[in-house]
Amino acid sequence: MVHLVAIDDEVSILDFIEQVLARPDLCISRASDPNEGWELIRRLRPQIVTLDQSMPGVSGMELLARIVDLDPTIDVVLLTADDSTDLAVEAIRQGASDFLTKPITPSLLREKLDLLIVSAQRRDRATALQQELLETTKFGDMVGQSPPMLDVFALIRRIAPHFRSCLVTGATGTGKELVARALHQMSLVRNKPFVVCNCAAIVETLFESELFGHVRGSFTGATVDRAGLFEAADGGTLFLDEIGEVPLKMQAKFLRALQNGEVQRVGSNAVRRVNVRVVAATNRDLRAMVKQKDFREDLYYRLSMLEIPLPVLADRKEDLPLLERHFLAQFSRQLDKEVRGLSRRAQTVLSRYSWPGNIRELENVIGHACTMTDRDIIDVADLPAYVRTKAPLDESRARMTLADVESRHVRYVYEQAGGNKQLTAEILGVSRATLYRYLGENGMKDLS
């Protein structure tokens, strides 16, 4: 069921809209006073609003601005007796989905509104489907349905029951710890400890003590016997993040612990047996480090016998909607705020961004937006400034004519919007009639 709110100070127009648009899947609420109409919109959150431009007290353009600020996903159709082109262009620029001049024929009103009703129904179905898909595409704490991530999930399933050591490689922020946790959860030792060590955060002089432990008096400050991380993870899994930061002189002892399952605490001659599965992760090129003698070759081959490479977010853009919804739900719970989605404009901005910081950066951006928004829909203004303004450099444009640049930009926005003409016109800030002219002149096919 789609909900429409009709606001017009002429009761006859409201009657006309109600009669022409009557259909089982449309619920129409009406108001002849703009303030009453505004309260209806705030309370009902309709998908569509028809709005008279000239009303006493509050103008249609003023009310349009309020609606767009409240919820930019609402489709607003402005009705007016003024057939000014400038007014129509300004209405579209301010966020209106369409602009109709009175008197309006029943066929035109029905044609325009039927398109918006179908679009609203599709959006509702897409939202419901995304939520269902989110539940079915979760793998541990990871989310994905793109081919690269399905390959990662398949590797984890095959490796988890049997691995003794595994190397997870990928750029910063791609989710290496989540892979390690998934390996542990799907292993035969899922009920045993999962211990995390960030190698980059350990002072070089304390590496041996952190990994293998120490006995009282073995060095200044060692006032009690202390077990290391290998002992803490005994029977379970030890995750060593940033393994490339382990000092070269420590790597031989680390290799022995992996191969023989034996550790010695600093200051002790006693050998302790441990049964530990090790997942190591790095964003560095360990092969290059081996060639440069910065990483032991035998340790590298021991770790990389089983390797899981992770894709960057730019190579799995089809996962963006699922990841956005995943983080929206996460931050809605954390912040105790009901944030139910992103506007189409915000989604387009996020889809165009290159994501150098990968999943972690997306998480931070969604967290920022959820914190900043004072509505239940995230819009472009809620996103960090650097995401809104940063665009990829295209040096070839320096040799293009102005007409070429215009044509290329229209094509790009049209394709990014998935062939949605209404959204394309909204982003470009032009009327739908102007957009149709652009599309016709440039021979662009309908992508919808």
N, C-alpha and C positions, 0 to 999 in steps of 0.2 A: 504494500500500500504506500503510495506517494502522497505526501501532504503538501497542499498549496495554500498560501495565504494571499488573498486578494484585498488590496487597500485602494479605495477610491472614494472621494467625497460625493460622487454621484451614485445613488442607490441603483439607478437603472443600469449603469455599467456593471455593477456587482451582480445584478440579476442576469445580465447578458453573459458574463463570464461563467456563472454557475450553470446556466442552461446549456451553453455551447460545449463546455468541457465535461459535462456529466458523464462519468464512466465508473464501473465498479472498482477499479484499482486506484481511484483518485479521491482523496478526502479534501474538501474545500472549506476553509474557514475564511471569514470576511470581516472587514471593518471599514466603516465610513469615516472614521476619525484616525489620523495618522498616529497619534499617541496610543490609541487603543490597538492599532495595527502593530506598532512596535512591541507592545507588551505581548501580543499574540506570538510574534516571531520569537521573542526571548523565551517564552514558555514552551512553544511547540517545536521549535527548531525545524521548520519545514524545509523540504528540499527545493521548493520553488516559491517565488514571490512575484505577483504582478503588482505594479506600483504606479499610481498616477503621479505625473510630474508636478502638476499645479494643484496644491491643496492648501487650505487655510492653516496657518500656524507653522507647519513644517513642510518644506518643499520636498519633492520626490528625490532630488539630488542629495539633499541633506540626509534623508532617511536611507538612501542607497549607501552613503558613506558609513552610516552606523551599522548597516547590515553586513557590509564587507568587513568591517572591523570586528564584528561579533563572530561571524562565521563565513570565511571566504569561499566555502564550498556551496553556499546557497546560490542557486541560479535566479537572478533578478531580471524581470522583463519590465522595462519602463514604458508606460503609456502616456502619450501627450498629444495635444491638439496642435503643437508647434512642429512643423515639418522641417525645421532648420537642420541642415547637415552638420553645422558646428555643434549643436546640442547633441545630436546622435553620436558624433565622434567622442565628445566629452563624456557622455554616459558610458560608452564602451571602455574608454580609458579609465574611468572611475570604478569599473568592475561589473557593469551590467552585462548580462548574457545576450540581450537583444533589445531592440528599440522599435516600438510600433506606433504609428501615427493614427490618431482618431480621425474620422470614424473607421473602425476596424471591421472587416467582413468576417463572418463566422468561419469561413473556410481558411482564411489567413491565420486567425487566432488558433484554430484547431491544429493547423499544420505546424505552427511555431511551437505550441505548447506540447503537442504530441512528441516532438523530437526531444524536448527537455524531460518529459516524463519517462520516455524510454531510456534516456541517458542516466537519469536518477536511479531507475531500476537496475540498470547495468552496474552502476557504482555500488549500490547496496549489495548486489549479488557478488561483485568482485571483493568487497570488504569481507563478507561472510566467507567467501571461498578462501581468501588470504588467511583468515583466522583458522579455518580448518586445515589449510595447507601448512600453516606454521606448526601445528601440532604433529602433523605427519612427517614433516621434514626436519624435525629435531633429532639430532644424533648426540646423545649425551647433553652437553651444554652448548653444542654447536648447532647452527641453522644453515641449511643450504639445499638447493635442488639443482644447481648448475652442474654441468658435466665434470669440471675440475674437482668440485667438492664431493660429488658422488664417487669419484675415483679415490679420494682420500678416505671416505667412509668405508669403501670396500677393502682398502689396504688395512685399516684399523681392525676390521672384523677378522681378516686372515691372520694378522700378526698377533693380536692380543692374547689368544690362549696359550701361545708357545714361546714368546720372545724372552730372551735373557737381557738383551740390550738393544736399543733402537735409537736412531738419530732422526730428529725432526728439524728440518731446515725451512727457512722462509724469512721474509723481510720482517722488520719490527712491526708488531701489531697485527700479525696474521692469525694469531690464536694458537701458538705452539703449546702453551700450558694446557689449553683445553683438549688438545690432542693427547697429551700425556695423561690427563685425567680420564679421558675416554679409554685409552689403552689399559689403565689400571682397573677401571670399572668393568671392563669386559674380560678381564683376565681371571685366572683361577684364584687370585689372592685379593679379590676386591674387598674382602672384609678385613684385610690387614692394613698397616699404616701406608699412607701416601705422604711422603716427605718432600718438601720443596726447598731447593737451594739456588739462590741467585749468585752465581759465581762472580759476576761483575761487582757485587757489593761487598765482597770479602777482601780484607786487607791481605796482601801477599804473605806476610809473615804469620798470619793466622790460618792459612788454608789447611795445613796438615791437621791442626787441632780441630777445626770445624768439621772436616770430613771424617777423621779417624778418632778424635777424642784425645784426652790427655790425662795424666795422673797428677795427683797433688805434688806440688813442688817442682814440676818439670820445667817451669819458666816463671818469671815474675808475674804475679797475678793469678797463678794456678793454685788456688787455695783448697780446692776439692777435686776429687776424681770426676771426670765428666765424659760421658759417651759422645761419640761423634755422630754425624748424620747417617753414616752407613749402619751403625748399630741401631739408631732410632728407627731406620726403615727395615730392619731385619724381618724377613718374612713377607715384606710388601714391596713397594716401588719407591725408588728415589729419583726425583726429577731434578736434573742439573741444568738450569737455564744458563745461557751464554757460556757454553762449555769452552769456547775459544779463548776465554779469559783465564783459564787455569794456567798457572805458571809452568813453564817447560820443565823445571826441576821436580815439580809435583806430579807430572803426568806419568812417570814410571811407576810410582806407588799407586796411582789411581788405576793404571792398567793391571797391576798385580791384584788389586782388590776385585777388579772385574773378572779376571781369568781364574783366580784361585779361591775367591770368596774369603780372603783373609785380610784382616786389618790389625795394625798395631797402634795402640795409643801412644802419643808423644810421651817419652820418658819411661816407657815400659818395653820389656823384651817379650812379654807374653803375646802370643798370636791368638786372635779371636776369630772364630768362624762366623760368617754372616751369609745369609741367603737372600740376596737383594736383586730385584729386577731394576735396571737402570734405563731411564729415558733421558737422553741428552738433547739439548736444543741449541741452535745457533742461527744468527743472521749473517754470519761471516762465511767467507769461502774457505773452508778447511783445506781443500785441495791446494789452493794457492799458499796457505800457511805452511803446509807440509813441504812444498817446494822451497819456501823461504826459510825452512828449518825452525819455524815458530810453533809447530805442532808435530808431535811424534807420529810417524807414518803408521807404526804398528797399532797405536791407539786409535787413529783415524779409521783404519780398516776394521778394527774390532767393533767400533761404534756403528760404522756405516754399512755393515753387512745387511742390516735392515734399515732402510731410510724412507721417511715420509716427507716429501717436499710439499710445501703449502703454497697455493696461488695467492697473488696479491688481489686486493678487492677490485682493482681495475679490470682484472681478467675474469671476474665473476659478477658483473654488474646486474645480471638477471636475478641475483640473490638480494639486491638492495631492498625491494619492497618487503620481503620477509624479515630481513634484518632490522629495518626501520620499525616494523610492527613489534618485533621481539624486544627491542630496546624501549619503545614506547610503553609497553606493558611493564617492563622492569622499572623504569623511572616513575611511572604512575604509582606503582606500589611504594617505592622508596620515598617519594615526595608527598605521598598521600594526596595526589591530584588526579582528577579524571581527565586525562588527555586521550581523546579517542581517535586521533589521526592527524595527517598532514594535508594541507591544501594541495591542489594540483600544481599550483605555482611552486610551492616549496619542494614537492617531489621532483619537479623538472629541474630546479636548481641543484638538488642533490645528485640527480642522475648525470648532470653535466660536469660535476666536480671530479677531479682526477684521483682523490683519496691517497695521497702519498703516505699517510699514516695508517692506512688500511682499516681493519675492523675496529681497532682501538680508537682511531680518530673518529669514525662514525659514531661509536658509542659516546664519545665526549661531546660531539656535535648535538646528538639527540638529547643527551643529558642537559646541555646548555639550553637548548630550545625548550625543553619541558620546564626547566627552572624559570626561564624568562617569560614564557607566555602567561597571559592572564585570562586565556580562553581555553576551551577544550579542543581547539584545532590549532595546530602549529602552522604559522604562515611564514613567508619569506623574512619578514622583519624580525622574527624570533631566532633566526639562524645567526651564527657568528658572522661578523662583517667580512672576514677573510673568505668565507665560503660563498657569500653573496656576490663578492666582487671579483674573485679570482677566475680568470678564463684562460684556457690553453693558448699559447702563442702560436700563431700561424703566419710564418714569414711570407708565404706565397701571396698573401693578401696585399702585400706592398706593391705588387705589379698588376692588381686588378682594378678595373674601372669601378666607379661608384655603383653603376647598374649591376655589375657582376657581384659586388659585395652584398648588395641588397638581395639579389636573387639567391645567393648562396646562404645567407642568413635565414631567409624565409624557409628555404628547403630544410636547413638544419633544425630549426624550431619545429617545423611541421613533422619531421621524422621523429624527433625526440618526444613530441606529444602523441606519438603513435597514430598519426593521421586524424587526431581530434581537432576539427576545424574551430570549434568554439574555444578550446583551450589555446590553440595557436593564435587566434585573433586576440585573446586576452593578453597573452605574453607579449605579442608584437605591439599592442596598443592601437590596433586598427579595427575598423568595422568588418563584419563578416563579408560584406559586399566587396570591400577592398581586398580582403584575403582571397576571395574567389577569383578576382581579377589577377592577382599575383600567381595563383596556382594555374590558371588557364594560360597565362602568358609564358609560364615556364614549363608547361607540359608535365606537371606533377600528378602522379596517379593517386587515386583515393586509397589510403592505407587502412581505413577503418573496416 
